[in-house]
């Protein structure tokens, strides 16, 4: 946490690590609070390249996320620890930012890039590790990031992508 003082007025800033994968493209994202009251993305938000949808959008899009029981338990443990931490800090306004990587869409995008002979544009126009995004992380994984083995579509390294969950087949018996 940092304190920034301007004209004798202090503002506190909390800087956090980006929890989304540095390797897997997020195709949809939701800011979820567990409420439907005033929880729909604005029209201005919806026209963005990657809009942040909200709870009402999640429900209206009939979006579902399927995970195994084991993944569900691990995720709920992490979520409970995060909530307990925020409660201790007396922070009441928090939400879950859910990013969805669509493996089929990513494979199609990769095939289209290969067919056109273009290489994917590096994120932020910079090739190689971006120092500010993960190269100097307090977890000290910069060397590990550069040494990891290539992964297949939709695969991730749980050491790096600690909040990533692989989806399970739909269990809907609708």
MITI-898147 format. One record per residue (C-alpha): residue number from 1; residue in three letters; x, y, z. Coordinates in steps of 0.02 Angstrom, whole numbers, always signed. Example, Ala and Ser with C-alpha at 12.3 -4.5 7.8 and 13.67 -1.06 7.14 Angstrom:
REM MITI-898147
+-----+-----+--------+--------+--------+
|   k |   r |     xx |     yy |     zz |
+-----+-----+--------+--------+--------+
|   1 | Ala |   +615 |   -225 |   +390 |
|   2 | Ser |   +684 |    -53 |   +357 |
+-----+-----+--------+--------+--------+
This chain:
REM MITI-898147
+-----+-----+--------+--------+--------+
|   k |   r |     xx |     yy |     zz |
+-----+-----+--------+--------+--------+
|   1 | Unk |     +0 |     +0 |     +0 |
|   2 | Unk |    +63 |   +173 |    -44 |
|   3 | Unk |    +16 |   +343 |    +24 |
|   4 | Unk |    +14 |   +487 |    -99 |
|   5 | Unk |     +6 |   +662 |    -25 |
|   6 | Unk |    -51 |   +810 |   -131 |
|   7 | Unk |    -93 |   +980 |    -55 |
|   8 | Unk |    -93 |   +907 |   +121 |
|   9 | Unk |   -222 |   +776 |    +71 |
|  10 | Unk |   -171 |   +593 |    +83 |
|  11 | Unk |   -234 |   +463 |    -39 |
|  12 | Unk |   -197 |   +279 |    -12 |
|  13 | Unk |   -163 |   +167 |   -161 |
|  14 | Unk |   -157 |    -21 |   -159 |
|  15 | Unk |    -57 |    -99 |   -301 |
|  16 | Unk |    -93 |   -281 |   -337 |
|  17 | Unk |    -24 |   -410 |   -457 |
|  18 | Unk |   -127 |   -446 |   -611 |
|  19 | Unk |   -211 |   -612 |   -574 |
|  20 | Unk |   -253 |   -650 |   -755 |
|  21 | Unk |   -136 |   -762 |   -851 |
|  22 | Unk |     +4 |   -675 |   -944 |
|  23 | Unk |    -11 |   -809 |  -1079 |
|  24 | Unk |   -197 |   -847 |  -1100 |
|  25 | Unk |   -302 |   -711 |  -1182 |
|  26 | Unk |   -458 |   -662 |  -1084 |
|  27 | Unk |   -606 |   -664 |  -1204 |
|  28 | Unk |   -742 |   -612 |  -1078 |
|  29 | Unk |   -734 |   -538 |   -905 |
|  30 | Unk |   -859 |   -510 |   -767 |
|  31 | Unk |   -855 |   -404 |   -609 |
|  32 | Unk |   -966 |   -506 |   -492 |
|  33 | Unk |  -1031 |   -449 |   -322 |
|  34 | Unk |  -1174 |   -572 |   -295 |
|  35 | Unk |  -1309 |   -439 |   -316 |
|  36 | Unk |  -1424 |   -392 |   -459 |
|  37 | Unk |  -1459 |   -215 |   -396 |
|  38 | Unk |  -1381 |    -90 |   -518 |
|  39 | Unk |  -1262 |   -226 |   -578 |
|  40 | Unk |  -1271 |   -215 |   -768 |
|  41 | Unk |  -1132 |   -150 |   -880 |
|  42 | Unk |  -1169 |    +21 |   -954 |
|  43 | Unk |  -1196 |    +43 |  -1140 |
|  44 | Unk |  -1030 |   +137 |  -1145 |
|  45 | Unk |   -943 |    -13 |  -1064 |
|  46 | Unk |  -1026 |   -140 |  -1179 |
|  47 | Unk |   -952 |    -63 |  -1338 |
|  48 | Unk |   -772 |    -80 |  -1277 |
|  49 | Unk |   -658 |   -209 |  -1357 |
|  50 | Unk |   -658 |   -310 |  -1195 |
|  51 | Unk |   -802 |   -247 |  -1089 |
|  52 | Unk |   -816 |   -288 |   -904 |
|  53 | Unk |   -988 |   -362 |   -883 |
|  54 | Unk |  -1078 |   -374 |   -716 |
|  55 | Unk |  -1195 |   -490 |   -621 |
|  56 | Unk |  -1353 |   -451 |   -723 |
|  57 | Unk |  -1256 |   -479 |   -885 |
|  58 | Unk |  -1188 |   -644 |   -817 |
|  59 | Unk |  -1366 |   -702 |   -784 |
|  60 | Unk |  -1442 |   -631 |   -945 |
|  61 | Unk |  -1304 |   -710 |  -1051 |
|  62 | Unk |  -1345 |   -874 |   -963 |
|  63 | Unk |  -1159 |   -886 |   -928 |
|  64 | Unk |  -1107 |  -1037 |   -828 |
|  65 | Unk |   -939 |  -1095 |   -766 |
|  66 | Unk |   -914 |  -1280 |   -734 |
|  67 | Unk |   -771 |  -1341 |   -626 |
|  68 | Unk |   -734 |  -1506 |   -543 |
|  69 | Unk |   -776 |  -1531 |   -359 |
|  70 | Unk |   -590 |  -1527 |   -316 |
|  71 | Unk |   -566 |  -1362 |   -411 |
|  72 | Unk |   -721 |  -1292 |   -328 |
|  73 | Unk |   -655 |  -1332 |   -154 |
|  74 | Unk |   -484 |  -1256 |   -192 |
|  75 | Unk |   -564 |  -1100 |   -265 |
|  76 | Unk |   -682 |  -1077 |   -117 |
|  77 | Unk |   -536 |  -1095 |     +4 |
|  78 | Unk |   -441 |   -956 |    -87 |
|  79 | Unk |   -597 |   -849 |    -97 |
|  80 | Unk |   -631 |   -871 |    +89 |
|  81 | Unk |   -452 |   -822 |   +132 |
|  82 | Unk |   -467 |   -667 |    +23 |
|  83 | Unk |   -633 |   -618 |   +101 |
|  84 | Unk |   -566 |   -644 |   +278 |
|  85 | Unk |   -417 |   -533 |   +234 |
|  86 | Unk |   -530 |   -395 |   +167 |
|  87 | Unk |   -643 |   -407 |   +319 |
|  88 | Unk |   -492 |   -388 |   +434 |
|  89 | Unk |   -447 |   -229 |   +339 |
|  90 | Unk |   -629 |   -172 |   +356 |
|  91 | Unk |   -648 |   -163 |   +167 |
|  92 | Unk |   -830 |   -193 |   +128 |
|  93 | Unk |   -840 |   -160 |    -59 |
|  94 | Unk |   -759 |   -302 |   -152 |
|  95 | Unk |   -802 |   -412 |   -298 |
|  96 | Unk |   -741 |   -561 |   -396 |
|  97 | Unk |   -661 |   -522 |   -563 |
|  98 | Unk |   -692 |   -672 |   -675 |
|  99 | Unk |   -594 |   -688 |   -837 |
| 100 | Unk |   -644 |   -820 |   -964 |
| 101 | Unk |   -522 |   -891 |  -1091 |
| 102 | Unk |   -617 |   -977 |  -1231 |
| 103 | Unk |   -503 |  -1118 |  -1290 |
| 104 | Unk |   -600 |  -1149 |  -1452 |
| 105 | Unk |   -597 |   -965 |  -1495 |
| 106 | Unk |   -411 |   -954 |  -1455 |
| 107 | Unk |   -373 |  -1102 |  -1568 |
| 108 | Unk |   -474 |  -1023 |  -1709 |
| 109 | Unk |   -385 |   -856 |  -1687 |
| 110 | Unk |   -216 |   -946 |  -1691 |
| 111 | Unk |   -264 |  -1040 |  -1851 |
| 112 | Unk |   -319 |   -876 |  -1932 |
| 113 | Unk |   -154 |   -793 |  -1885 |
| 114 | Unk |    -54 |   -938 |  -1956 |
| 115 | Unk |   -157 |   -941 |  -2117 |
| 116 | Unk |   -131 |   -755 |  -2144 |
| 117 | Unk |    +56 |   -774 |  -2110 |
| 118 | Unk |    +50 |   -643 |  -1973 |
| 119 | Unk |   +126 |   -664 |  -1804 |
| 120 | Unk |    +25 |   -617 |  -1652 |
| 121 | Unk |    +51 |   -438 |  -1598 |
| 122 | Unk |   +148 |   -438 |  -1435 |
| 123 | Unk |    +51 |   -370 |  -1288 |
| 124 | Unk |    +77 |   -182 |  -1268 |
| 125 | Unk |   +185 |   -187 |  -1425 |
| 126 | Unk |   +331 |   -259 |  -1326 |
| 127 | Unk |   +407 |   -429 |  -1360 |
| 128 | Unk |   +486 |   -532 |  -1223 |
| 129 | Unk |   +452 |   -514 |  -1037 |
| 130 | Unk |   +374 |   -350 |   -984 |
| 131 | Unk |   +467 |   -301 |   -826 |
| 132 | Unk |   +323 |   -210 |   -744 |
| 133 | Unk |   +195 |   -346 |   -772 |
| 134 | Unk |   +280 |   -499 |   -700 |
| 135 | Unk |   +469 |   -489 |   -722 |
| 136 | Unk |   +496 |   -406 |   -553 |
| 137 | Unk |   +356 |   -491 |   -459 |
| 138 | Unk |   +379 |   -504 |   -271 |
| 139 | Unk |   +352 |   -691 |   -287 |
| 140 | Unk |   +521 |   -701 |   -375 |
| 141 | Unk |   +459 |   -805 |   -522 |
| 142 | Unk |   +538 |   -702 |   -662 |
| 143 | Unk |   +668 |   -835 |   -702 |
| 144 | Unk |   +537 |   -971 |   -694 |
| 145 | Unk |   +426 |   -878 |   -819 |
| 146 | Unk |   +566 |   -874 |   -946 |
| 147 | Unk |   +612 |  -1058 |   -921 |
| 148 | Unk |   +439 |  -1139 |   -929 |
| 149 | Unk |   +400 |  -1271 |  -1058 |
| 150 | Unk |   +278 |  -1234 |  -1200 |
| 151 | Unk |    +98 |  -1271 |  -1156 |
| 152 | Unk |    -46 |  -1327 |  -1266 |
| 153 | Unk |   -207 |  -1231 |  -1299 |
| 154 | Unk |   -299 |  -1188 |  -1139 |
| 155 | Unk |   -163 |  -1259 |  -1029 |
| 156 | Unk |    -80 |  -1159 |   -892 |
| 157 | Unk |    +50 |  -1178 |   -756 |
| 158 | Unk |    -35 |  -1171 |   -585 |
| 159 | Unk |   +127 |  -1105 |   -506 |
| 160 | Unk |   +114 |   -948 |   -613 |
| 161 | Unk |    -74 |   -936 |   -642 |
| 162 | Unk |   -122 |   -969 |   -462 |
| 163 | Unk |   -304 |   -918 |   -484 |
| 164 | Unk |   -333 |  -1007 |   -649 |
| 165 | Unk |   -461 |  -1148 |   -653 |
| 166 | Unk |   -484 |  -1270 |   -795 |
| 167 | Unk |   -666 |  -1290 |   -842 |
| 168 | Unk |   -752 |  -1458 |   -824 |
| 169 | Unk |   -877 |  -1530 |   -946 |
| 170 | Unk |  -1054 |  -1462 |   -927 |
| 171 | Unk |  -1155 |  -1560 |   -803 |
| 172 | Unk |  -1318 |  -1476 |   -850 |
| 173 | Unk |  -1459 |  -1601 |   -870 |
| 174 | Unk |  -1579 |  -1471 |   -940 |
+-----+-----+--------+--------+--------+
